[in-house]
Amino acid sequence: MLQELEIQLEEGLTEILAFWVQENQTSVRPSITTVSHDVACNAFLQMVTGLKKLKEPSHNQEVAVSVLAKEIVFFSELSADLRAEGYSVVSIVHCIKTMRLALERFIKRCITTDKKKFQVAEALHRVTDCIETAILSDQETDDTQEAHNKKQNTCLKIAQAQTTYKNIFESTSNLVLVTDESGIVIESNPVAKIFFSGGKIKGSFCGRLLQVTGSLGKLLELYPPDTIHEITIQSAGAMRVFNLQIRCLSKSYPLVKGLLLILSDITCAVDHRQVLEQRVVERTRELAKSEKLLDSIFQSIGKGILVLDRELEIIQANSMASEMYGIPLEVLIGSHYQVLTDEQGLQAMSTTCETLREGKVHSLECTSIYVDGREFPSLVTVTSMHLDEQEFRPIIVWDITRQKGLEADIIEQKQRAEEMNVTLKNVLKTIENEKREFEENLASRIRSSLLPTITRIRQEQDDDSRAGYLSVLQEQMISLTAGFTAAIDGDLLKLSKTELRICRFIKSGMTGKEICETMNLSFETIQTHRKNIRKKLGLRGKDINLHVFLADKVL
Amino acid sequence: MKTRVWDEEYDVIVIGSGFAGLAAAIEARLHGSNVLVLEKMRTPGGNSAICGGLFAAAGSLLQAREGIEDNPELMLKDMLEAGAGLNHRELAKLVADRSVETLQWTIDYLGVEYKDSLNHLGGHTVARTYITKTGTGSGIIQPMLVKCRNLGVEIRMKTQLIQLLMDDTGRVEGVCVRSDYHFPKADSGILKCIKARRGIVLATGGFSNDLAFRLIQDPRLTENVDSTNHAGATAEGLIAAFEVGATPLQLCWIQLGPWASFDEKGWGVGSMFTLLAGFPYGIMVDANTGKRFVNEMSDRRLRTDAMLMSDRAPVTIVDSEGVKHATTLEKCLKRGVVKSFDSMEELASFHMIPLQPLQETLEMYKLHLLHGRDVEFGKPIPKDLRPIEKPPFYSIRLLPKVHYCMGGLRINTDTEVLRVTDGKTIPGLFAAGEVTGGVHGASRLGSNSIVECLAFGRIAGRNVAKRQY
């Protein structure tokens, strides 16, 4: 029936503890400061369990004592310990009273009926009565020898513990300050004394020592207790860096006010750290720079770059490769190389990859496939690379559609040139043949008609007949020239060398005077030659201009 | 009358070469138009090429074979539920109704190959998701590109849309583009005007990677939030449409993907692992507590909201049985996105998960499976779900990333873009795919996007080819 109240009591332990601390602060009697947080909690729990056991209001005192045996033992042991530490029985009983007050205050605030509250409060009284009685009766039996020994033992233990802690306190390299609740230093260890040797330590505000301006509240706000902070303190002109840890003493000993400040010197570590940080920053910057450089080269190069692993899976690619194949980078990376080429290309690539040794470069031409199925020729350069004991194949892909086109053009042109060559050869051959035929023809005609005529001329005595033969010879010779573009005029053959030259000059339109100057002959000589030419060409007495006559003649 | 100088002239211009764009191009070509597809990136396909290739269809052949009862009404119900009722019902209904028809079109006409099993994705009542053989969207994009080539559809890369051009009557008659544009250099390339005699189909996708525009719509999605999208998922298509008076719709509903990996950028290989194995066959725990915190199969919005709450460090764990459903396991292990462990102790110590709570979680999960009901979070428990017991165990660290923009342009069921001033159609302007809004409401269910893009893309292609001016 009182269950909900019990649950509330158990759950409200922290609140009860706070009440208790308040009660102690307001009371005139000095409180027992050596009770630790754990012990206080335990004591309250013991009281609450006692309450639970004493549910029935009808129990008389003796029954109650027997029911609460366990709790009473706990408290008498606790009181014995406290007495050994030098606390009077009155203080201890007072402490029990304040505990009761705290519990009562809490019970008042609990959510339940007033009747129940009253019941519980009554039970609480009975519990504390039992405990108090037990403690007081302990005091009476305390004079026995056994108890005395026990007391001495405890004293010894406490003294030992104190020495140990004193030693730690004095020999630690950390600076330790103990302050009261307002932050005024009440104790400090030797290291702290040496460090803060410039001024008075005891009695000064800890914030001043830590070179923090403002009140204690601000200090605690800046450096919340129970966490480690870094603090810089200037001492004798040098900056020292400390790890500062503030602990509230009330955390473990609820009735003690004040703070414990532990400062450990980490100046060295901080210096090292700064150097390291600086280095890390520098290295990171350099790395970022080279990465950026590499990436910009990797991405902006006009050729596709893929990195394949042993199974020909693409593990890295640049955006040019992605554009070339029409596949987004996200998909391209992680795809198998086979989606980019035909069967032959894949075969060639795997053979190349298997046989390629590190440091070698191998190029192959293969067909690549665009995402929509269009095929294009490509030149692939494969290299090999080891990274973390893994083998990779960086490959560079080059779309050679244009090159292939140009190549095809060149081949076509070459072929055409060759054809032309053959044709020309044929033409030349024909010409050669014709020439030979012509020469043979000429030779045969010379042999068959000219030579016999000449022989006859030589044998002939008669001038007339010789003249006849000569004219026949002339006609035959003229007939030989018949195949040429313009038949050589029979008359022109009669002209002498000089006359022929003069004819050429006349034909070109030069006057007699100009001709005689050019040929370095006298005008008269030229005139004589003219007369002879006209005579030989059969123009004597005819009204034909020599220049006009020669115009269509071949000279 | 203004007279413009046109550099080129086509019947139909499609902007964007993803699912919606190519579907529109193919249909328009088949209906007798000569078509030009513009793509600003170096490669065709955009997000569609890198997505997971998941296709939801209600009432498919595989479902019939597996004995799964499903129909378009059920799919519509799922969509409306995840969409929190923000969906424009007639558009959502169209997607559900045409899902099977569109799926068959990809198989029969395009020749897309799908795996011979269905997947059950978060937020769907039943398993209704096909996945391409390659496990990526390029398994559909590639056959579409081949089709385009064979049909003579010209696809022009590195051409960015600058402006939609209107004539005096308010009809969109052409586009101003930057040809030979080098993404993301804003001023690269040369301006050109291209006329579209019949119309323009806007299929420019979402703006998940457009930081400036994204921040306007949802200031929480800062540069610290990664995206699963490709770099070109930006808002200029949407903005060009607003310029000619289109209606903006639910632009701030931007979806984050819950399955993306913490250990890689973008969509990566981890997303598919979590999507197919991690969530359906594993559990997601918070590494700080070792406890589950959400139904792994709920819709994406609920999951990401839970994952982003109170400094959680989500890790998904799956055993050697569940991992069989993953398609990208080897790649994930190779790139260190997924880690494998011989025992749960090793896994816990690697991720610094408190071991005891984790083991309790696994015990509890096993109990739920025995009872056939997840009383904690309500994860649906199909028959083939097994407790996580068989080593080796696999784990993946997760980080929600911006994935999909539910909002966009307002269209009618004929994919005509509606003007903001009077709600009437803007002549000559059609839109399809992620650039449109209203189909998915507050949250898109996984695998509903491909079907939406293809279905509306085809409608847009057919309708634009019919126009004569």
Interface residues (C-beta under 8 A of the other chain):
Chain A: S319 S322 E323 Y325 G326 I327 P328 E330 V331 G334 V371 D372 G373 R374
Chain B: M41 R42 T43 P44 G45 G46 A49 I50 T136 S138 I141 Q142 L145 V146 C148 R149 I155 M157 H230 G266 W267 V269 K331
